């Protein structure tokens, strides 16, 4: 028998720089580094261009790591029997949390009217949820999650 699904939310991290924006940024940084390298070589500082190259490589690696992290999504599934949290990428899926719906609590930590942390709790164990969301989105998600768990308990 299939469980009734009360929530199936997919949380994706937001990245403000697109792939095209990344290419433009790297092009600008490369041009500036090449111009700087030409100036330093003309002054006789032959080792400076190597450090400018390392600088460019570090920027590329940092952005590639950021783009890889953006592919990881979080899925929150609330059924009449259980609450599950998965971490997913295009290549793998891992169950991070599973608990019976009837006993799962949602705790929202706030500071200065901002939702700082959202957690699922059961018997002293906790799991952080929706860390990729902004504070206002996290508070809204907490309300929706509590509502889904409440309906699942009643259903």
KEVEX-523643 format. One line per 4 residues: number of its first residue (from 1); their letters; for each residue x, y, z of N, C-alpha, C. Coordinates in nm, 2 decimals. Example, Ala and Ser with C-alpha at 12.3 -4.5 7.8 and 13.67 -1.06 7.14 Angstrom:
% residues 2
1 = as = 1.32,-0.57,0.78,1.23,-0.45,0.78,1.32,-0.33,0.78; 1.28,-0.22,0.71,1.37,-0.11,0.71,1.29,0.00,0.79
***
This chain:
% residues 155
1 = xxxx = 0.08,-0.12,0.00,0.00,0.00,0.00,0.09,0.12,0.00; 0.06,0.22,-0.08,0.13,0.34,-0.09,0.09,0.44,0.02; 0.19,0.51,0.07,0.17,0.61,0.17,0.11,0.73,0.11; 0.02,0.80,0.18,-0.03,0.93,0.14,0.08,1.04,0.15
5 = xxxx = 0.10,1.11,0.05,0.21,1.22,0.06,0.14,1.35,0.09; 0.19,1.41,0.20,0.14,1.54,0.24,0.24,1.66,0.20; 0.36,1.62,0.18,0.46,1.72,0.13,0.57,1.65,0.06; 0.61,1.70,-0.05,0.73,1.66,-0.12,0.80,1.78,-0.17
9 = xxxx = 0.88,1.84,-0.09,0.95,1.97,-0.12,1.09,1.94,-0.16; 1.13,2.02,-0.26,1.27,2.01,-0.31,1.33,2.15,-0.29; 1.44,2.15,-0.22,1.51,2.27,-0.18,1.64,2.28,-0.26; 1.66,2.38,-0.34,1.78,2.40,-0.42,1.85,2.52,-0.38
13 = xxxx = 1.98,2.51,-0.37,2.06,2.63,-0.33,2.05,2.74,-0.44; 2.05,2.86,-0.41,2.04,2.97,-0.50,2.19,3.02,-0.54; 2.22,3.03,-0.66,2.34,3.09,-0.71,2.31,3.20,-0.80; 2.37,3.32,-0.77,2.33,3.44,-0.85,2.42,3.45,-0.97
17 = xxxx = 2.52,3.37,-0.99,2.61,3.38,-1.10,2.58,3.26,-1.20; 2.54,3.29,-1.32,2.51,3.19,-1.41,2.64,3.14,-1.48; 2.63,3.04,-1.56,2.75,2.99,-1.63,2.81,3.09,-1.72; 2.72,3.17,-1.79,2.77,3.27,-1.88,2.83,3.38,-1.80
21 = xxxx = 2.78,3.42,-1.69,2.84,3.52,-1.60,2.97,3.48,-1.55; 2.99,3.35,-1.52,3.11,3.29,-1.48,3.22,3.31,-1.59; 3.18,3.28,-1.71,3.27,3.29,-1.83,3.32,3.44,-1.85; 3.22,3.53,-1.83,3.26,3.67,-1.85,3.35,3.71,-1.73
25 = xxxx = 3.32,3.67,-1.61,3.41,3.71,-1.50,3.55,3.65,-1.52; 3.56,3.53,-1.55,3.69,3.47,-1.57,3.77,3.53,-1.69; 3.70,3.57,-1.79,3.76,3.64,-1.90,3.81,3.78,-1.86; 3.74,3.85,-1.78,3.78,3.98,-1.73,3.90,3.97,-1.64
29 = xxxx = 3.89,3.87,-1.55,4.01,3.85,-1.45,4.13,3.80,-1.53; 4.12,3.72,-1.63,4.23,3.68,-1.71,4.29,3.80,-1.79; 4.21,3.88,-1.85,4.26,4.00,-1.92,4.34,4.09,-1.82; 4.28,4.11,-1.71,4.34,4.20,-1.61,4.47,4.14,-1.56
33 = xxxx = 4.47,4.01,-1.53,4.60,3.94,-1.49,4.71,3.95,-1.60; 4.67,3.93,-1.72,4.76,3.93,-1.83,4.82,4.07,-1.84; 4.74,4.18,-1.83,4.79,4.31,-1.84,4.88,4.34,-1.72; 4.84,4.30,-1.60,4.93,4.31,-1.48,5.06,4.24,-1.50
37 = xxxx = 5.05,4.12,-1.56,5.17,4.04,-1.58,5.27,4.11,-1.67; 5.21,4.17,-1.78,5.30,4.24,-1.88,5.37,4.36,-1.81; 5.30,4.43,-1.72,5.36,4.54,-1.65,5.48,4.49,-1.56; 5.45,4.38,-1.49,5.55,4.33,-1.39,5.67,4.27,-1.47
41 = xxxx = 5.65,4.21,-1.58,5.76,4.15,-1.66,5.84,4.27,-1.72; 5.78,4.37,-1.76,5.86,4.49,-1.81,5.94,4.55,-1.70; 5.90,4.54,-1.58,5.98,4.59,-1.46,6.08,4.49,-1.41; 6.08,4.37,-1.47,6.18,4.27,-1.43,6.14,4.18,-1.32
45 = xxxx = 6.01,4.19,-1.28,5.96,4.10,-1.18,5.90,3.97,-1.24; 5.99,3.88,-1.27,5.95,3.76,-1.35,5.86,3.66,-1.28; 5.86,3.66,-1.15,5.79,3.56,-1.07,5.64,3.60,-1.04; 5.61,3.73,-1.05,5.48,3.78,-1.02,5.37,3.72,-1.12
49 = xxxx = 5.40,3.70,-1.25,5.30,3.64,-1.33,5.26,3.50,-1.29; 5.35,3.42,-1.23,5.32,3.29,-1.18,5.22,3.30,-1.07; 5.23,3.40,-0.98,5.14,3.41,-0.87,5.00,3.46,-0.92; 5.00,3.54,-1.03,4.88,3.59,-1.09,4.81,3.47,-1.15
53 = xxxx = 4.88,3.37,-1.21,4.83,3.25,-1.26,4.77,3.16,-1.16; 4.84,3.15,-1.04,4.78,3.08,-0.93,4.65,3.14,-0.88; 4.65,3.28,-0.88,4.53,3.35,-0.84,4.41,3.31,-0.93; 4.44,3.31,-1.06,4.33,3.27,-1.15,4.28,3.13,-1.13
57 = xxxx = 4.38,3.04,-1.11,4.34,2.90,-1.09,4.26,2.88,-0.96; 4.29,2.96,-0.86,4.22,2.95,-0.73,4.08,3.00,-0.75; 4.06,3.11,-0.83,3.92,3.16,-0.85,3.84,3.06,-0.93; 3.90,2.99,-1.03,3.83,2.89,-1.11,3.79,2.78,-1.02
61 = xxxx = 3.88,2.73,-0.94,3.85,2.61,-0.85,3.74,2.65,-0.76; 3.74,2.77,-0.70,3.64,2.81,-0.60,3.50,2.81,-0.67; 3.49,2.87,-0.79,3.36,2.87,-0.86,3.32,2.73,-0.90; 3.41,2.65,-0.94,3.37,2.51,-0.98,3.31,2.44,-0.86
65 = xxxx = 3.38,2.46,-0.75,3.32,2.39,-0.62,3.19,2.45,-0.59; 3.17,2.58,-0.61,3.04,2.64,-0.58,2.93,2.58,-0.68; 2.96,2.57,-0.80,2.87,2.51,-0.90,2.84,2.37,-0.87; 2.93,2.29,-0.82,2.91,2.15,-0.78,2.82,2.15,-0.66
69 = xxxx = 2.84,2.24,-0.57,2.75,2.24,-0.45,2.61,2.28,-0.49; 2.59,2.36,-0.59,2.46,2.41,-0.63,2.38,2.29,-0.69; 2.44,2.19,-0.73,2.37,2.07,-0.79,2.31,1.98,-0.68; 2.35,2.00,-0.56,2.30,1.92,-0.45,2.17,1.98,-0.40
73 = xxxx = 2.07,1.90,-0.40,1.94,1.94,-0.36,1.90,1.86,-0.23; 1.80,1.92,-0.16,1.75,1.86,-0.04,1.60,1.83,-0.06; 1.56,1.71,-0.04,1.42,1.67,-0.06,1.36,1.63,0.07; 1.24,1.70,0.11,1.17,1.67,0.23,1.04,1.60,0.19
77 = xxxx = 1.02,1.48,0.25,0.90,1.41,0.21,0.83,1.38,0.34; 0.70,1.42,0.34,0.61,1.39,0.46,0.50,1.30,0.41; 0.49,1.18,0.47,0.38,1.09,0.44,0.30,1.07,0.56; 0.20,0.99,0.55,0.12,0.96,0.67,0.19,0.87,0.77
81 = xxxx = 0.30,0.80,0.72,0.38,0.71,0.81,0.51,0.77,0.85; 0.58,0.85,0.77,0.72,0.89,0.80,0.75,1.02,0.74; 0.85,1.08,0.80,0.91,1.21,0.75,1.06,1.17,0.71; 1.09,1.20,0.59,1.22,1.17,0.53,1.29,1.29,0.47
85 = xxxx = 1.42,1.30,0.49,1.50,1.41,0.43,1.61,1.34,0.35; 1.62,1.37,0.22,1.72,1.32,0.13,1.81,1.43,0.09; 1.94,1.40,0.06,2.03,1.48,-0.01,2.05,1.41,-0.14; 2.04,1.49,-0.25,2.04,1.43,-0.39,2.13,1.52,-0.48
89 = xxxx = 2.20,1.45,-0.56,2.27,1.51,-0.68,2.23,1.43,-0.80; 2.27,1.47,-0.92,2.23,1.39,-1.04,2.29,1.25,-1.03; 2.39,1.22,-0.95,2.45,1.09,-0.95,2.41,1.00,-0.83; 2.37,1.06,-0.71,2.34,0.98,-0.60,2.23,1.04,-0.51
93 = xxxx = 2.18,0.96,-0.43,2.07,1.00,-0.33,2.10,0.93,-0.20; 2.10,1.01,-0.09,2.13,0.96,0.04,2.02,1.01,0.14; 1.97,0.91,0.21,1.87,0.94,0.32,1.94,0.99,0.44; 1.91,1.12,0.48,1.97,1.18,0.59,1.89,1.18,0.72
97 = xxxx = 1.76,1.16,0.71,1.67,1.16,0.82,1.55,1.08,0.79; 1.51,1.00,0.89,1.38,0.93,0.87,1.32,0.91,1.01; 1.19,0.94,1.03,1.13,0.93,1.16,0.98,0.91,1.13; 0.91,0.85,1.23,0.77,0.84,1.22,0.70,0.97,1.23
101 = xxxx = 0.60,0.99,1.14,0.54,1.12,1.14,0.47,1.16,1.27; 0.42,1.06,1.34,0.34,1.08,1.46,0.43,1.14,1.57; 0.56,1.12,1.57,0.65,1.16,1.68,0.75,1.27,1.64; 0.75,1.31,1.52,0.85,1.41,1.47,0.81,1.55,1.51
105 = xxxx = 0.90,1.62,1.56,0.88,1.76,1.60,0.96,1.86,1.51; 0.90,1.97,1.48,0.97,2.07,1.40,1.01,2.19,1.50; 1.14,2.22,1.51,1.19,2.33,1.59,1.25,2.43,1.50; 1.21,2.56,1.53,1.26,2.67,1.45,1.33,2.77,1.55
109 = xxxx = 1.46,2.79,1.54,1.53,2.88,1.62,1.53,3.02,1.56; 1.49,3.12,1.63,1.48,3.25,1.58,1.57,3.35,1.66; 1.63,3.44,1.59,1.70,3.55,1.65,1.66,3.68,1.59; 1.61,3.78,1.67,1.57,3.91,1.62,1.47,3.89,1.51
113 = xxxx = 1.37,3.80,1.53,1.26,3.78,1.43,1.31,3.72,1.30; 1.43,3.66,1.30,1.48,3.59,1.18,1.50,3.44,1.21; 1.45,3.36,1.12,1.46,3.22,1.13,1.61,3.18,1.11; 1.68,3.14,1.21,1.82,3.11,1.20,1.84,2.96,1.17
117 = xxxx = 1.76,2.87,1.23,1.78,2.73,1.21,1.65,2.65,1.22; 1.64,2.56,1.13,1.52,2.47,1.13,1.56,2.33,1.14; 1.50,2.26,1.24,1.54,2.12,1.27,1.42,2.03,1.28; 1.44,1.91,1.25,1.35,1.80,1.28,1.40,1.73,1.40
121 = xxxx = 1.32,1.69,1.49,1.36,1.63,1.62,1.28,1.51,1.65; 1.35,1.41,1.71,1.28,1.29,1.76,1.37,1.22,1.86; 1.32,1.21,1.98,1.40,1.13,2.09,1.54,1.18,2.11; 1.56,1.31,2.11,1.69,1.36,2.14,1.78,1.37,2.01
125 = xxxx = 1.74,1.32,1.90,1.81,1.33,1.78,1.75,1.45,1.70; 1.84,1.52,1.62,1.80,1.63,1.54,1.86,1.63,1.41; 1.80,1.68,1.31,1.86,1.70,1.18,1.82,1.84,1.12; 1.92,1.91,1.07,1.90,2.04,1.02,1.83,2.03,0.88
129 = xxxx = 1.74,2.11,0.85,1.66,2.11,0.73,1.66,2.25,0.67; 1.66,2.26,0.54,1.64,2.39,0.47,1.75,2.49,0.50; 1.87,2.45,0.51,1.98,2.55,0.54,2.00,2.64,0.42; 1.97,2.59,0.30,1.99,2.67,0.18,1.89,2.79,0.16
133 = xxxx = 1.79,2.79,0.24,1.69,2.90,0.23,1.73,3.02,0.31; 1.67,3.13,0.27,1.69,3.26,0.34,1.61,3.25,0.47; 1.63,3.34,0.57,1.55,3.33,0.69,1.40,3.34,0.67; 1.36,3.43,0.59,1.21,3.44,0.57,1.16,3.32,0.50
137 = xxxx = 1.23,3.26,0.40,1.19,3.14,0.33,1.19,3.02,0.43; 1.29,3.02,0.52,1.30,2.91,0.62,1.18,2.92,0.71; 1.14,3.03,0.76,1.02,3.05,0.84,0.89,3.00,0.77; 0.88,3.04,0.65,0.76,3.00,0.57,0.77,2.85,0.55
141 = xxxx = 0.88,2.79,0.52,0.90,2.65,0.50,0.86,2.57,0.63; 0.91,2.63,0.75,0.88,2.57,0.88,0.73,2.56,0.90; 0.65,2.67,0.87,0.51,2.66,0.88,0.45,2.56,0.79; 0.49,2.55,0.66,0.44,2.45,0.57,0.47,2.31,0.62
145 = xxxx = 0.59,2.29,0.67,0.63,2.16,0.72,0.55,2.12,0.84; 0.53,2.21,0.93,0.44,2.18,1.05,0.30,2.15,1.01; 0.25,2.22,0.91,0.12,2.20,0.86,0.10,2.06,0.79; 0.20,2.02,0.72,0.20,1.89,0.65,0.21,1.78,0.75
149 = xxxx = 0.29,1.80,0.86,0.30,1.69,0.96,0.17,1.68,1.04; 0.11,1.80,1.07,-0.02,1.80,1.14,-0.13,1.73,1.05; -0.14,1.76,0.92,-0.23,1.69,0.84,-0.21,1.55,0.83; -0.08,1.51,0.82,-0.04,1.37,0.81,-0.09,1.29,0.94
153 = xxx = -0.07,1.35,1.05,-0.11,1.29,1.18,-0.26,1.27,1.18; -0.34,1.37,1.13,-0.48,1.36,1.14,-0.53,1.27,1.03; -0.46,1.26,0.92,-0.51,1.18,0.80,-0.49,1.04,0.82
***
